[in-house]
């Protein structure tokens, strides 16, 4: 093959590629060809109907209108749960008046022991604006699955404990998942981050 022949072939290929690209753009503009969709984020959260620490019914609709933080745990938790709720209480305090515009929701993964009365007593050690929710085991299991929370009963010699995911979920005003909410930073930084969603 001569250099001239190679140049002709390359020029023809480039022209053909240009025509294909041009034709595709025309189809895209006319709506006959759809653009590739953006990758979807994982769906986290969903509808529920549970009971709060005062015996009232709460659904996901009650939480809309303000950003909220969701944490799954249990009242017999020896360390992670009380530490997390204390840190969230400190963030609410640091927000000052804006703290009234944020909700913190503690959902038990141990409904067998965590009755509304038990949750109310437990929350007395933390910020009074916190909401605690419980329900029957099937309701809790469905919501934990919707939030992709792992939990498992672990037998002890005379009782049991719960192994569980320890993530705080940040949800926006519409109840859509934003991201995991990091507590591995100063209270000031966490509060400033939360203010962005008010």
N, C-alpha and C positions, 0 to 999 in steps of 0.2 A: 504494500500500500504506500502510495506516495504521500508526501507532506500535504500536497494540495488536496488529495482525496480525504485525508484525515480531517483537514480543516473544514471541508464541505460537510462531512458527517457530523462533526461537533457543532457546526453552525445550525444544521438541520435539527439536531437534538435539542439545542437551546431554544430554537424557534418553537418546536413542538411543546416543550415544557412551558414556555411562555403562554402559548395558546391554551393549554390545559389549565394553568393558573388563572388566566383571564376568564375562561369559561366558568370555572368554579366560583370566582368572585361574583360573576353575573348571577349565577344560580343562588348564591348566598344572599345577595342583595335583594333578589326577587322573592326570597322566602322559600324557594323550592329545595334548598339544601340547608340543613340546620347546622349551626356551629356546634362543636363539641361542648357539652355542658361542663360547668365547673365541678370539681369533686365535691361530693356532699359530706358534710360533717356528720359524725355519729350522732344519732338521735338519743338524747339522754333526758330522762324525766317523762312525765305523762300524767294522765288523769288519775285521781285517787279520791277516796272518801274515807277519812279517818277521824278519830276522836282525839281532842286535845286534852291538856292536863286539867281543864275545868269541866270536862264532860261534854263539851260542845262538838258539833260536827264541823269539820274543815275539809274543803275540797281544794283542788289546784286553782280554782277560780278566785278563792278568797285571798290568794297570795299575789295575784296580778295587780299591777299598778305601782309596784315598788320592787327594786331589786331584792333578791333574797339569797341567803346562804343556807345550804342544806348539809346536814351531817348525820350519818347513821351511826348509832352506838347503843349503849345500854347502861342502865343505872348501876349495875354491879361491876362495871368496868373499873379495874384497879388504877389505871394510870392515863391511858391515851384519851379517853372520853372526858374526864374532868379537866385535864390539861387543855384540851381543845376548846371546851366550853368556856374555860376561864380566859383563854386568849381571845375568843370571840367577844366575850363580855368587855374586855379591855379595848377592843377595837370599837365597839359601840360607844363606850365611854369617851374615847378619843375623838369620835365624830361629833361630839357635843350635840347641839340641837338637830343636826342632820341624822343622828342615830335613830330618830323617830321615823325616818323615811327609809329605813332598811329593816328587813326581817331576817331573823335567824331561826331556823327550823331544825329541831333535834328529833329525829325519827328513830324509834326503838327497833332493834332487830331481836328483841327478847320480850315479845308481847305476853308470854306466859307469866312473867314476874312484873313487867312494867305496866301496871294499871294506870289509869289517869291519876289516881291518888298518889301512887309511887312516883310518877313523873313530876307531879306538882311539888312534892316534898323535895325531890332531887333538884329541881330548878330553883328552889329557894336560895341556893348557894351561889347563883349566877345572876346575870342581868335580868331584871323582871320583865323586860320586853321580849324575852325568848319564848318561843312556842315549841311545845313538845307534843308529838303525835304517836298514837298507838292504834291498834286494830286487831282483827283476828289474824292468825298466822298466815292464812291464804292472802289476805290483803297486803300484809307486810311483805310477803314473798314476791307478790306481783310488782309492788313498787320498787323493791330492791332490785328486781330484774330490770325494770325500766331505767333505773339509775346505774345499772351494771355494777351493783354492789355484791361482793362476795361475803357470805357469813355462814357460820357453822357452829353448832352446839358441840362443846368439848367437855366430856365428862370428867369430873374430879372425884376424889375419894368419897366425899359426902354431898357434893352438889355438882354444879356445872358452871362453866364460863362460856363466853362466846368469842370465836375468832372472827374478825371482820375487816373489811376495807376501811381505811381511815383517811378518807378524802373529804375535803370541804368543797362542795359544788357551788359555783357562782352562777345564778340564774338572773336573766334580765327582767325588766318590768312586764314583759309578755310571757314570762315563764319559760323562756328558751335558754338552753345551756350556753354559757359563755366560755367558761374554762374552769379547771381546778383552781381553787383560791389558796394561794400559798400562805402559810403561817410562819415560814422560815425566813422572816424578815422583821424589821422593827414594827411596832404597833403603828407608828406614824406613817410608814410606807404603805402598810396594808390599808389603813384608813384613807390615805390619799388615793390609792388605787380604787377603792370602793366608791369614793365620791364621783368618779368619772361616770358611774352608771346611774346616778340619782336623777 
